[in-house]
């Protein structure tokens, strides 16, 4: 079982590295959300199976991803939206600490729901951007 886990980890790393080489900024952010949701799902399973060390590792990975998302915010151009996301990411980080300390599956579901909502918004962004640029082309 441990060998399979190592293989899956290595495969995931290669898959992410390959994707990063060809991704634009929006795709990179979406990949972070995908990794975050994967880590949260993994933590949930580890909590249910009482695999405390694995749960902690999954939540630490999730926390690193949230910090990465937070670090990618552009406060100058993002204005109020960037500030709101920053506050939300700070809240999620606090919840991850709580989840890790208390094995709180309800809080974990709350965080998953928040992340899914933000992720879905990012998924619609490329379509919105292409619609805007099409309108700008026709206006010129």
Secondary structure, DSSP 8 states (H G I E B T S, - for coil): -HHHHHHHHHHHHHHHHHHHHH--HHHHHHHHHHHHHHHHHHHHHHHHTT-HHHHHHHHHHHHHHHHHHHHT--HHHHHHHHHHHHHHHHHHHHHHHHHHHH--HHHHHHHHHHHHHHHHHHHHHHHHHHHHHHHHHHH-
